[in-house]
Amino acid sequence: MPTKILVVAGARPNFIKVAPLMRVFAKDGGFAARLVHTGQHYDAKLSKVFFEDLKIPKPDIELEIGSGTHAQQTAEIMKRFEPVLQKEQPEAVLVVGDVNSTIGCALVTSKFFLDRPFRARLGGEVVERRRPIMIHVEAGLRSCDDDMPEEINRKLTDAISDLLFVSDPAGLDHLKREGVPESRTFFVGNVMIDTLLAAREQAMQSPILDDLAVPARGYVLITLHRPSNVDDPVKLAALLSTIEETAGDMPLVFPVHPRTRTRLQQAGLHPDEKRWRLIEPLGYLDFLKLTAQARLVLTDSGGVQEETTVLGVPCVTLRENTERPVTISEGTNFLAGTALPSVREHVHKALAASTTGRVPRFWDGKSAERIEEILQRVFDV
């Protein structure tokens, strides 16, 4: 019998990460992978992007959680995921990233007992288990900022996972300091980059630059959604003004996150339409084309730091910290903080810098294959 694995995704970045995993599991007769969509983020307009453009199978199970506070969302995920475990009886549950779906499903899994035992190889020994093997992909990331809800999700998920697949070398050090046995940690690279490399050629066919009337390598791409940047109207207005000032005469392309659009409306902010292209959130292929062809990217996202590193595009991260330090040490990322003088300084540095950053080890499009090979050894007992 093939090993049943429930693969959990809840937010848009999760689908980018699970796409290559679902592909490799589909090719391996030893695994029966079923995709669980919690519905933490759901946008019908973007479903085509997730399930067709990224070649992801339609979810086998949809929990339809919807929005809510962190506590409400996490609690509802837990309540709805437990009956799924009871029905499916999986030998393993795989979660990615650091969203509420990640910790909610991981916590339920760690306390769940199957109706029958199974055998697996953990830490070099064959063991009999009743609890499903808990797998965390993108483990070990740390911003060292506990005010970020994602940081709490990362720490807790790693603490209760059996197998931890690490994308950034710093993650191995973080997990070792936290007492995670080395036998449970594996540096496999970045599954998000698997998707990027697989989709890059197709993305380059997107007409998005023509649609927006912007020249290749002649515009700045901006993404902002974190409370530290968008919740204070005065601070948000000053940040947008600083970006406009430091970008010279280049057009400013700004796919506006729903949270940010609400804050702009509440603050009565209307950036100059002659400079700014305020657009709806984009599908994956359009956004990848915009990122690859930008002169500079300004972001407070995590994944964008990784994508720009692989694409060789200068990136200024508008945060006080990053859980992806390899994008700075080996990539094209500059950590600017949120103080306006520092933003100006780092934008100028990024525009003047070479974009020949070194692509980190194992960011080569084969991370999902490495994960599959390890899981084969774990379950081939």
C-alpha positions as CSV (number, residue, x, y, z in Angstrom):
1,M,0.0,0.0,0.0
2,P,1.3,3.5,-0.8
3,T,2.1,5.8,2.1
4,K,-0.7,8.4,2.4
5,I,0.4,12.0,2.9
6,L,-1.9,14.9,3.5
7,V,-0.3,18.0,2.0
8,V,-1.7,21.2,3.6
9,A,-1.9,24.6,2.0
10,G,-3.8,27.6,3.3
11,A,-2.5,30.8,1.9
12,R,-1.4,31.9,-1.6
13,P,2.4,31.4,-1.0
14,N,1.7,27.9,0.2
15,F,0.4,26.8,-3.2
16,I,3.7,28.0,-4.8
17,K,5.5,25.8,-2.4
18,V,3.3,22.7,-2.6
19,A,3.2,22.6,-6.4
20,P,6.5,20.8,-6.9
21,L,5.8,18.5,-4.0
22,M,2.5,17.4,-5.5
23,R,4.2,16.8,-8.8
24,V,7.0,14.5,-7.5
25,F,4.5,12.6,-5.3
26,A,2.3,12.0,-8.3
27,K,5.2,10.4,-10.1
28,D,6.1,8.1,-7.2
29,G,3.8,5.1,-6.8
30,G,5.0,4.8,-3.2
31,F,3.0,7.8,-2.1
32,A,-0.7,8.7,-2.2
33,A,-0.7,12.5,-1.7
34,R,-3.9,14.3,-1.0
35,L,-4.1,18.1,-1.1
36,V,-5.9,19.9,1.7
37,H,-6.9,23.5,1.1
38,T,-7.8,25.1,4.4
39,G,-9.3,28.2,2.8
40,Q,-7.3,30.6,5.0
41,H,-6.8,32.6,1.8
42,Y,-9.2,32.1,-1.0
43,D,-9.7,34.2,-4.1
44,A,-11.9,32.8,-6.8
45,K,-10.2,35.1,-9.3
46,L,-6.8,33.6,-8.7
47,S,-7.9,29.9,-8.6
48,K,-6.9,29.5,-12.2
49,V,-3.4,30.7,-11.3
50,F,-3.0,28.1,-8.5
51,F,-4.6,25.1,-10.1
52,E,-3.9,25.6,-13.8
53,D,-0.9,28.0,-14.3
54,L,1.0,26.2,-11.6
55,K,-0.3,22.8,-12.7
56,I,-1.5,22.0,-9.2
57,P,-4.3,19.4,-8.9
58,K,-7.6,20.7,-7.5
59,P,-7.7,20.2,-3.7
60,D,-9.0,16.8,-2.6
61,I,-10.3,18.4,0.6
62,E,-11.4,22.0,1.3
63,L,-12.0,23.2,4.8
64,E,-13.4,26.6,3.8
65,I,-12.1,28.4,6.9
66,G,-12.2,32.0,5.7
67,S,-10.9,35.1,7.5
68,G,-10.8,35.9,11.1
69,T,-8.5,36.9,13.9
70,H,-5.4,34.7,14.4
71,A,-7.1,32.9,17.3
72,Q,-10.4,32.4,15.5
73,Q,-8.7,31.2,12.3
74,T,-6.3,28.8,14.0
75,A,-9.0,27.4,16.2
76,E,-11.4,26.8,13.3
77,I,-8.6,25.2,11.3
78,M,-8.0,22.8,14.1
79,K,-11.7,22.0,14.6
80,R,-12.1,21.2,10.9
81,F,-8.9,19.3,10.3
82,E,-9.3,16.7,13.1
83,P,-12.2,15.0,11.3
84,V,-10.1,14.9,8.1
85,L,-7.4,13.0,10.0
86,Q,-10.0,10.6,11.4
87,K,-11.4,9.9,8.0
88,E,-8.2,9.8,5.9
89,Q,-5.9,8.0,8.4
90,P,-2.7,9.3,6.9
91,E,0.8,8.1,7.8
92,A,2.1,11.6,7.3
93,V,1.0,15.2,7.2
94,L,3.1,17.8,5.4
95,V,2.8,21.5,6.1
96,V,4.7,24.4,4.5
97,G,5.7,27.9,5.6
98,D,4.5,29.8,8.6
99,V,0.8,30.7,8.3
100,N,-2.0,29.8,10.7
101,S,-2.9,26.8,8.6
102,T,0.7,25.5,9.2
103,I,0.6,25.6,13.0
104,G,-3.1,24.7,13.2
105,C,-2.8,21.4,11.2
106,A,0.6,20.6,12.8
107,L,-0.8,20.9,16.3
108,V,-3.8,18.7,15.6
109,T,-1.5,16.1,13.9
110,S,0.9,16.0,16.8
111,K,-2.0,14.9,19.1
112,F,-3.8,12.5,16.8
113,F,-3.6,8.7,17.0
114,L,-4.4,6.6,14.0
115,D,-6.7,3.5,14.2
116,R,-3.8,1.2,13.3
117,P,0.0,1.4,13.7
118,F,2.6,1.7,11.0
119,R,6.3,1.5,10.7
120,A,8.8,4.2,9.7
121,R,12.5,4.9,10.0
122,L,13.3,7.9,12.2
123,G,16.7,8.9,13.5
124,G,18.2,5.8,12.0
125,E,15.9,3.4,13.8
126,V,12.7,1.6,12.6
127,V,9.9,2.6,15.0
128,E,6.2,1.7,15.2
129,R,3.9,4.7,15.3
130,R,0.3,5.5,15.9
131,R,0.8,9.3,15.4
132,P,1.2,10.5,11.8
133,I,4.7,11.7,10.9
134,M,4.7,15.5,11.1
135,I,6.7,17.1,8.2
136,H,7.6,20.8,8.0
137,V,8.9,22.2,4.8
138,E,10.7,25.5,5.1
139,A,11.7,24.8,8.7
140,G,14.2,26.8,10.7
141,L,13.5,30.3,9.4
142,R,13.7,32.9,12.2
143,S,13.3,36.6,12.2
144,C,14.0,36.8,15.9
145,D,11.0,39.0,16.2
146,D,8.2,37.5,18.3
147,D,5.9,40.4,17.5
148,M,5.5,38.7,14.1
149,P,2.7,36.1,14.3
150,E,4.6,34.1,11.7
151,E,7.6,33.8,14.0
152,I,5.4,32.1,16.6
153,N,4.0,29.7,14.0
154,R,7.5,28.8,12.8
155,K,8.8,28.0,16.3
156,L,5.9,26.0,17.4
157,T,5.6,24.0,14.2
158,D,9.3,23.1,14.3
159,A,9.1,22.1,17.9
160,I,6.4,19.4,17.2
161,S,7.6,18.2,13.8
162,D,9.3,14.9,13.2
163,L,11.0,15.8,9.9
164,L,12.2,19.4,9.3
165,F,13.2,20.3,5.7
166,V,15.4,23.5,5.7
167,S,15.7,26.0,2.9
168,D,18.1,28.6,4.3
169,P,21.5,27.4,5.8
170,A,20.9,29.6,8.8
171,G,17.9,27.4,9.6
172,L,20.2,24.5,10.6
173,D,21.9,26.7,13.2
174,H,18.6,28.0,14.6
175,L,17.2,24.5,15.0
176,K,20.4,23.2,16.6
177,R,20.3,26.0,19.2
178,E,16.7,25.2,19.9
179,G,17.6,21.6,20.7
180,V,16.2,19.9,17.6
181,P,18.2,16.6,17.0
182,E,20.3,16.7,13.8
183,S,18.7,13.4,12.7
184,R,15.4,15.2,12.2
185,T,16.8,18.1,10.1
186,F,17.6,18.1,6.4
187,F,19.0,20.9,4.3
188,V,17.2,20.4,1.0
189,G,16.9,23.8,-0.6
190,N,13.9,25.9,-1.5
191,V,10.8,24.4,-3.0
192,M,9.5,27.9,-3.9
193,I,12.5,28.2,-6.3
194,D,11.5,24.9,-7.8
195,T,8.2,26.5,-8.9
196,L,10.0,29.7,-10.1
197,L,12.4,27.9,-12.3
198,A,9.8,25.6,-13.7
199,A,7.5,28.5,-14.5
200,R,10.0,31.2,-15.6
201,E,9.9,30.5,-19.4
202,Q,6.1,30.5,-19.4
203,A,6.0,33.7,-17.3
204,M,8.2,35.5,-19.7
205,Q,5.4,35.2,-22.3
206,S,3.1,37.3,-20.1
207,P,2.0,40.7,-21.7
208,I,1.9,42.4,-18.3
209,L,4.6,45.0,-19.1
210,D,2.7,46.0,-22.3
211,D,-0.6,46.1,-20.4
212,L,0.9,48.5,-17.8
213,A,3.0,50.5,-20.4
214,V,6.2,50.1,-18.5
215,P,9.7,49.4,-20.0
216,A,11.7,46.3,-19.1
217,R,14.3,47.3,-16.4
218,G,12.8,50.7,-16.3
219,Y,10.3,50.6,-13.4
220,V,10.2,49.9,-9.7
221,L,8.0,47.1,-8.3
222,I,6.5,47.5,-4.8
223,T,4.7,45.2,-2.5
224,L,3.6,46.3,1.0
225,H,1.2,44.6,3.5
226,R,2.8,44.4,6.9
227,P,1.2,46.4,9.7
228,S,4.5,48.2,10.5
229,N,4.4,49.7,7.1
230,V,0.7,50.3,6.3
231,D,-1.3,50.6,9.5
232,D,-0.2,54.1,10.4
233,P,-1.6,56.6,7.9
234,V,1.1,59.2,8.4
235,K,3.9,56.6,8.2
236,L,2.3,55.0,5.1
237,A,2.0,58.4,3.3
238,A,5.7,59.3,4.2
239,L,6.9,55.9,2.9
240,L,5.1,56.2,-0.4
241,S,6.5,59.7,-0.8
242,T,10.0,58.5,0.0
243,I,9.7,55.7,-2.6
244,E,8.5,58.2,-5.2
245,E,11.3,60.6,-4.5
246,T,14.1,58.0,-4.5
247,A,12.9,56.2,-7.7
248,G,13.8,59.1,-9.9
249,D,11.5,59.3,-12.9
250,M,10.8,55.5,-13.1
251,P,7.2,54.3,-13.1
252,L,6.1,52.7,-9.8
253,V,4.1,49.5,-10.2
254,F,2.2,48.6,-7.0
255,P,0.0,45.5,-6.9
256,V,-2.0,46.4,-3.8
257,H,-2.7,43.8,-1.1
258,P,-6.3,43.9,0.1
259,R,-5.1,45.0,3.6
260,T,-3.1,47.8,2.1
261,R,-5.9,49.0,-0.2
262,T,-8.2,49.3,2.8
263,R,-5.5,51.4,4.7
264,L,-5.0,53.7,1.6
265,Q,-8.7,54.3,1.4
266,Q,-9.1,54.9,5.2
267,A,-6.2,57.4,5.0
268,G,-7.5,59.1,1.9
269,L,-4.2,58.5,0.1
270,H,-4.3,58.8,-3.7
271,P,-0.8,58.4,-5.2
272,D,-0.1,60.3,-8.4
273,E,-1.5,58.3,-11.3
274,K,1.2,59.7,-13.6
275,R,3.8,57.8,-11.6
276,W,2.0,55.0,-9.9
277,R,0.3,52.0,-11.4
278,L,-1.9,50.8,-8.5
279,I,-3.3,47.5,-9.6
280,E,-5.1,44.5,-8.2
281,P,-3.0,41.5,-6.9
282,L,-1.6,39.6,-9.8
283,G,-1.5,35.9,-10.7
284,Y,1.8,34.1,-10.3
285,L,3.0,34.2,-13.9
286,D,2.3,37.9,-14.3
287,F,3.9,38.8,-11.0
288,L,7.0,36.7,-11.9
289,K,7.4,38.5,-15.2
290,L,7.1,41.9,-13.4
291,T,9.7,40.8,-10.8
292,A,12.1,39.5,-13.4
293,Q,12.0,42.6,-15.5
294,A,12.0,45.2,-12.7
295,R,15.0,47.6,-12.2
296,L,14.4,47.4,-8.5
297,V,11.9,45.7,-6.1
298,L,10.8,47.2,-2.8
299,T,9.0,44.7,-0.5
300,D,8.1,43.7,3.0
301,S,7.4,40.1,1.8
302,G,9.5,37.1,2.6
303,G,9.1,35.1,-0.6
304,V,9.9,38.1,-2.8
305,Q,13.4,38.3,-1.3
306,E,14.0,34.8,-2.4
307,E,12.6,35.3,-5.9
308,T,14.7,38.4,-6.6
309,T,17.8,36.7,-5.5
310,V,17.4,33.9,-8.0
311,L,16.3,36.3,-10.7
312,G,19.3,38.6,-10.1
313,V,17.1,41.7,-9.4
314,P,18.1,44.2,-6.7
315,C,15.6,44.1,-3.8
316,V,15.2,46.5,-0.8
317,T,13.4,44.9,2.1
318,L,11.4,47.4,4.1
319,R,11.6,45.5,7.4
320,E,13.8,45.6,10.5
321,N,14.7,41.9,10.2
322,T,14.6,39.0,7.7
323,E,14.2,35.3,8.3
324,R,16.0,34.7,5.0
325,P,19.6,36.0,5.6
326,V,21.0,34.1,2.7
327,T,19.3,36.5,0.4
328,I,21.6,39.2,1.8
329,S,24.8,37.3,2.2
330,E,24.6,35.5,-1.2
331,G,21.8,37.2,-3.0
332,T,20.6,40.7,-4.2
333,N,18.7,41.7,-1.1
334,F,19.3,44.9,1.0
335,L,17.7,45.1,4.5
336,A,16.7,48.7,4.9
337,G,14.5,48.8,8.0
338,T,11.6,51.2,8.0
339,A,13.2,54.5,8.9
340,L,13.0,56.8,5.9
341,P,16.7,57.9,5.8
342,S,17.7,54.3,5.8
343,V,15.2,53.5,3.0
344,R,16.7,56.3,0.9
345,E,20.2,55.1,1.5
346,H,19.5,51.5,0.7
347,V,17.5,52.3,-2.5
348,H,20.5,54.3,-3.8
349,K,22.8,51.4,-2.8
350,A,20.6,48.8,-4.6
351,L,20.3,50.9,-7.7
352,A,24.1,51.3,-7.9
353,A,24.9,47.6,-7.0
354,S,25.9,44.8,-9.2
355,T,23.1,42.2,-9.7
356,T,25.4,39.2,-9.9
357,G,24.5,37.8,-6.5
358,R,25.3,34.1,-6.1
359,V,22.3,31.8,-6.1
360,P,22.3,29.9,-2.7
361,R,23.2,26.2,-2.6
362,F,20.3,23.8,-3.5
363,W,18.2,26.6,-4.9
364,D,18.3,24.7,-8.1
365,G,14.8,23.5,-8.9
366,K,15.3,20.0,-7.3
367,S,14.4,20.6,-3.7
368,A,11.1,18.6,-3.9
369,E,13.0,15.7,-5.4
370,R,15.4,15.7,-2.5
371,I,12.5,15.7,0.0
372,E,10.8,12.8,-1.8
373,E,14.1,10.8,-1.7
374,I,14.3,11.3,2.1
375,L,10.7,10.3,2.6
376,Q,11.3,7.2,0.5
377,R,13.9,6.1,3.0
378,V,11.7,7.0,6.0
379,F,8.7,4.9,4.8
380,D,10.4,2.1,2.9
381,V,10.6,-0.2,5.9
